[in-house]
């Protein structure tokens, strides 16, 4: 089948409603598209609560937030905005129920998404969610959705350098720290309880780092992470930023630190936008699928279990012991190695 040729200058709609890491992992696909179609403006559809994540994506013309809650009035206004664009194409980077409905209702003459049971009606072009017979990274998988345009997903590149835009933002950030090679940023949570290394482990790690003379800065957003930080702060001399920073400020903190450490989660992908060394903890998931989208200055710690990867919601082992197979000593040593202090 010949590749689709988009009308010059016509808008396109890209849809990735959530979550933080998933949105950031569409950046390379956006860059690929803009290389091929620089004159077609991208309107990026995202849930309002993740607008800050979409603001990191270079080259998009506008962010179109989905109303929350999805009232009839709010959705009517949303649909009218999309229809006024008369988009030449809509690409659904997730193909969940809401994304499929939004893609279909865009009225775009070209609609692309993953081949998904019960939602194939939404798309003109349907591609396998796993394009290879072996684990492939989500960044690559999302880039394959552009292949009907003749765009080769094998050309997908690392994240572009975002530090210039970050530097322009910094003068207004009074109170945020400057460069510090001995600063360790710890994200205390995970993208779900199944990937959580555990409050006890993070507490023990923070204590060892502080006793070694390192600065420990805690980040997190959820109520559970803020509560965890409060308990840890009562025992260890750490700096608590949980619930206090925007995403851009969080990236600023990470970019000016010696190392970032955390489990498989959105902030780990945010850290991938910086050049700061990363120590990433993986349990039920595989880094080959959802790890940091760069290989330099990245240390991945993961258990050696034959059951990985597993379908976490349907796990039959009660808890997720795999991520707790990662010892505090191993994480501490990986951080010291990343800082060049081994």
PyMOL commands that set and color helices and strands:
alter all, ss='L'
color gray80, all
select helices_A, chain A and resi 20-24+27-36+48-54+72-85+97-105+120-122+138-149+153-155+163-170+193-195+199-211+223-233+247-255+266-271+287-290+312-314+321-324+328-338
alter helices_A, ss='H'
color red, helices_A
select strands_A, chain A and resi 12-15+42-47+62-66+89-92+111-114+125-127+180-187+215-219+239-240+257-263+277-282+298-302
alter strands_A, ss='S'
color yellow, strands_A
deselect
rebuild
show_as cartoon
